[in-house]
Amino acid sequence: MARGIGSRLVSGGHRVTVLGKEVEAAEEAVRDLDAGDSAIAGRSGDPIADDVVVLAVYFPDAMAAVEQYGDQLDGKVVVDITNPVNETFDGLVTPPDGSAAQELAAVASGARVVKAFNTTFANTLREGEVAGQPLDVFLAGDDEDAKATVAQLAEDGGLRPVDAGPLRRARELEAAGLLHMSVQGRSAAASAAR
């Protein structure tokens, strides 16, 4: 997802910093973006200078990152792309009345959390479209300015932002992400069986 979202950001004229647990992996992602000076790599734990932080990792790693960075995220737009699925990919691990985005927002209370990109797949994000149509990016968040920032980044990258409402709507977006993964998995299995 870092490559997919990164490619859209770079194509929209934005600079990208990719942080990874291993700097070599971050450097490889930057090379894959083929962004020249528009992308740099670093290690998880490096200071964050950017105004927008995209958590392009699995939910447990997103929670660890938010805990690690703590107050450094205050005032920043934090984009949660996670789908908090269980190990068998047939259910969500968050409570029925909550979401990963809400849990992240509770830990990073000074951040401006926006749920986005969790209903798209990395391979289609690289292209930014399917069958000539731009991808929809559903956004949920309580901070209208933060949502507008993420919407602009999506638009700049050739995507179509769709405001899904307040952060509590992240639950439905995460359920849609789970459904999307389930359907795609069955479609791929059926295609392979033919």
N, C-alpha and C positions, 0 to 999 in steps of 0.2 A: 504493500500500500504506500510505503514511503516513495517508491519509484513512481507509482501511478499519480499520486497527489503532487509529488515534486515535479513531474513532467508538466502537469497542468499549470502549476505556479510559475515555472520557468517560461513556459510558452506564453503566459500572460504578462511577462516582463518583470517578474519578481525575483528577488534573490532568495536562496534557500540555504539553510544550514542543516545538515543531516548529522544527528548525534547517534552513536551506537554503543552498545556494551563493549564492542571491540572496534577500535578505530579503523581497522582494516575493512570491516564490513561496511562501515559508513563511507569509507573512501571508494569502495566498489560501487555502492549505490550512487555516489556522486558521478563516478565515471559513466555509469549506465544512463544517467540523465543527459550526458553529452551537453552540458550547460556552460562550458568554459568557465569564465570568472563568476557566473551567476550562482554557483553552488560550491559550498565548502563542506568539509567533513570535520567531525570532532568526536570526542568520547563522552558518553553519558556521564554527567557530573560536571562537565564544563559549564561555566556561567552562560546564562541565556541572555543575549542582548536584544533579540528580536521581540517585536510587539505581539506576534501571533505564534503560538506553539501548537503544533499538530501532534497529537499522541497517536502515531501510526504504529501501534503495537497492540498485543493482546491485552485484555482487561487487567489481568494481574500485574503485568508490566506497566500499564498505564497508572495503576494505583501506586506502584512502587516509585514511579517517576514523580508523581505528584507529591508523595511523601518526602522523597529525596530533595526536591527543589523547594518545597515549602513556601516561604515568604517571597522567594524570587519570582513566583508566579502572580503576586499581587498586582492587580491592574491589567494584567495581560489577558488577551483573548486566548483561551485554551480550547482547542477543538478536539472533542472526543469522537473517535471513529469506531470505537469498539462495539462488538456484539458479544455480550457476556454469556457465552454458551458453555454448557457443561462438557465433560470429557467425551460424551457420546454424541454430541451435536444434536440432541433432540429436546433440549430445554434450556431455559435461561437460569443463571445462578443467582440472580438478584431477587429480592422479595417481590411478590405479586403487585405491590403498590409502589414500586420504585424502579430505578434504572441505574445502569452503570454511570451514566452522566450525572445523575443526582448524587450518587455516592462519591464520585470524583469532586463534584462541586462542594460537598460537605467537608471534604478533607482540604481542598484548596479554596477556602472560603473567601479569599481576597481576589481570586481569579474570576474572569468573566467566561463561564463555560458555555460552549455551543456544541450541540450534537450535530454531526454532519458526516457525510461520506460513508456511513455504515451500510447503506443499501446499494452501494456500487461495488464492482469487483475491480481489482487492480489492473487486469489486462484490458478492460474497456476504458478505464481511466487513462491509460497511456495514450490511447487514441482520442479520447474525449467524446466519442460518439459511437452509435451503433446504427448501422444501415443509413448513414447520413444524418441522423438525428442526434442533437446534443443530449448528453446525459442529464437527468434530473438529479439535483443534490438537495435532499430534504434537510431543513435546518430547524432545530428546536433550541430555544434559549429564552431566558428571562431578561437579558440585557439587549435591548433593541439595537443599540449602536454596535455591540459585538456581533449580532446576527448580520447587520448591514455590512460590517467589515468582511465577514466570511462570504456573504452573498457576492460582494464585489470581487473577491479573490476568485470565486467560482466563475463568475461572468468573465473576468479577465482571461481565464483559462479556457473559454469556449463552452462552459457548462451552463445549465439552466437552474438557478437556485429556486427552491420552493419553500416558503415559510410555513412550517408545520405547527407553529404556535409556541407556547411556553415550554420550559425545560421538562415539565412533567410529561410532555408528549414524547420524550425520548423513549419511554417504555414501549409505546406503540411502534416507534421506528426500530427499536431493537428487536421486537417481535417480528416485524416485517423483514429485518435482516436475517433472522433465523429461518423464516419461511423461505426466503430467497435462496439461502444456502441449501436448504432441504430439497427444494424443487430442482435446483441446478445439479445437485448430487444425484438425484434420481434420473434426471435427463441424461447426464453423462453416463451413468450405468446402463441405461436403456440403449444409448447410442453405441456403446462398446459391445453390447450383446448382439447387435445386428450383424 
